[in-house]
Amino acid sequence: MSITELNNSISTESFRPSRRQQPSLKIQTPVIHSDAPQAPLLDLVLKRAFDIVSSLSALLVLAPFLLFVALLIKIDSPGPVLFKQTRWGKNCKAIKVYKFRSMRTDLCDVSGVAQTVMNDPRITRIGAILRRTNVDELPQLLNVLLGHMSVVGPRCHAIGMRAGGVLYEELVPEYHQRHAMRPGMTGLAQMRGLRGPTDRPAKARARIASDLYYVGNFSILMDMRIIFGTVVSELTRGKGF
């Protein structure tokens, strides 16, 4: 299956709750169904091996650059270099995710519920560059090395995240099925250019549809295609802010 076929094979219609449907999932008691698709063991072993080798190699090679970025952040605004946030991990466990701080410390939203918007006044001068180039997410390589995240996987969401004012769990009843695998630094949704604030429910459904498709059809070959597709996407239409 090519990258184009992978993109076109996903429909968001299956994830639209009916008007009569009253989702019962609550954020305090997330559930992953026991009949969720099980990924091949060999692919999971190869995936974890790739995560360890790639994250460790990247941290070593990028160490001088990461230190330089840390220095720029300290010069640009007061506060810590790294920003920690609690997000959903594998099997709905809460994990601490690391990022380079890109916002003013007095205006940061530690919960992550308040989404970033265009020309957000909370973002620092250096932070704007880091977010536009996705350099702010490089510290997540440490999360990958520690086993909290993977290079490829569903987007790592903040707990209590909303789309158009509606909790993701209420918008898509199958939402927590995406947590059957480790969240990723990149994923199928990012490869397809689905980024930015989810100010409309349709945007959120499209991203969750991508995540659920990935979880149900994971293979190490798909991961390689997503990594390649992400690089192409970033070079041709990257638009982080």
N, C-alpha and C positions, 0 to 999 in steps of 0.2 A: 504494500500500500504506500503510495507516494504521500508527500506532505500535503499536497492539494487535496487528494482523496481523503486524507485524515481530517482536514478542515471541513470538507463538505459532508462528511458522514455523520455529523452531529446536528441534531435538531433540538431546539429548546421547547418544542410544543409539549413533550411528555412531562415536563416539569412545571407546567402551569396548574396550580391548584384550582379545582372547580369552585364555583360560587358557594356550593353547599358544603364544601369541605371545611372542617374545623381542625387544623393541625393541632395535635396534642403534645408535640415535642416541646420541652422547656429547656432553657439553656442550663439549668441546674442539673438536669438529669438526661444528658444526651445518650442516645442508644445507637449502637451499630448492630444491625441485624445479623444473626448467626449464619444466615444463608447467603451472605454477601460473597461475591466471587473471590476465590482464593488464587493468588498469584503463584506461578510456578516457582518451586523452591530454588531451583538452579538460577533462575533469573533474579530472584531476591538476593541470593548470595553474591552473584556478579554485580548487582546494583550496589550493595553495601561495599564491596571491594573497590568498585569504581569511586564511590563517594570518599572513602578513606584516602585512596591514592591521589585523587584529583584535588581534594580540599587541602591536604597536607602539602602537596607540591605547590599549589597556588599560594598558600600562606607563606611558604619559604621564598618563592620567587618574587612575590609582591610585597614582602616585608619592608623594603626601603620606601616604596610608594605609599604603603599604608601609614608609615611613620610620618611621611611628608604631609599626607592628608590630615593626620591627627594634629600636626603643628599648625596647619592653616586654620583648622577649627578653633584651636586655642587662641590664636591671634585675632580671629574674626569676631568672636563673642565669648563672654564669660560662661563657664559651665563645664561639665564633663565632656570628654571626647565621644564616648559611647552612650547610646540611648538604649535602655532595656525596656522591653514591653512583654506583657503576658499574652500569649496567643494559644490557639488550639494546636496540639501536637497529635501524634499517632494515638489511636484508640481514645481520643477525646481527653487526653491528659494535657494539663496546662504546662507550657514550657516558657522559658525566658528567651526571647529572641534579641540578638544584638544588631544594632545598626550604628553607623556614624550619625552623631547628632546633627540634624539639619535645621532645627528650629530653636528659637529663643527659649531659654530655660523657664522664664516666667510665663510663657504662653503655651508650653508643651502640653499636649493631652496624653498623659501616660496610658490611659485606657485604650486609646486608638479608635474610639467610637466616632469622634469628630473627624470626618474625612478631610483630606487636603483638597483645596480648590485652586483654581487659576488665580495667580497673584495673591496667594495666601500671605497675610501680613505676619504670620508666625515664622515664616521661613527666613533664614539668614542669607547674607550675600553668598557665602561659600556653600551654604545648604542648597541654594537654588541650582548651582552647578552640579553638586553631588547628586541631587535627585534627577536632574535632567539626563545625566549620564549613567544613572543607577550605581554610581560608585558608593553611595550611602549604604548599599546592601552587601558590600564585600565582607564586612565582619561576620555575616551569616555563614561564611566558610568555617568559622569556629563551631557554629551550631551543627554543621554537616559533619565535621570531624568527630564531635562528641556524640553523634547519633541522634540528635534531636530533630534534625532535618535531613533532607536529601538534596542532591543537585537538581533533580527533576521530581516533581510531585505536585499535588494540589497547592494552590496559593495558601500561604500561611496567614490565616485571618485572626484579627484581634477578637477576643471573646466579647460578645454582645454587639458585634458589627451589624449595621443596618443598611438597607438599600431603599431609598425613597421613604425613610422613616419606619420601615418594617423590618423586624428581625429576620435574618436569613433563615432561621429555623421555621418561621411562620410562612415565609415566602415559598420555600421549597421543603416540603416535609422530609425528603430524602437527604437533606443537607448533610447530616452527620455521617452518612455513608462515605463521604469523601475523606473522612479521617481514618479509614481502614489502612491507609498508608501514610508514611511520613510526609509532612508538607515539604515543598521544594522551593529552591531559590528561583527556579523558572518552571514553567509547566505548559500544558497545551493551550490554556487560555492566553498566556503571555505571548506564545508563539503566534497566535491568531490575532494579536494586536489588541486584545481586550484588556485595556488598562485605564487608569484614571479613576475618578470618583464614580461610585455607583449611585447616581442621583435618581435613577429610574429603575423600577423592578425588572424591566426587560433586560437591562444590562447585567444585573445580578444573575438572572436565570441563565443567560448565555454562558456566563463564567462557570456557574455550578454545573451546567450541562457538560461543559468541557472536562471539569474535574471528575465527574461521575463516569464519563466515558473512559477517561484515563485509568481510573481505579478498576473498572470492569474489563479493560482490555490491555492491561500493562504487559510489557515485555521489554527486555533490555534493548532490543532493536528500536522499539518505539521511543525509548529514552534518548538514544543517539539521534534519531530523527528530530526530536523536539529540541535538543541542544543545537543542532545545525539550524533548524528553523528559527530558533530564538536569535541566533547570531545574525541571520539574514534579516529578521524583523527589526532588530535594533539598528542595523546599518541603514535600512531603507525607510523606516517609519517610526523610529524611537521618539517618544513624546512624553517622557516622564516629567512630573512637576510636583 
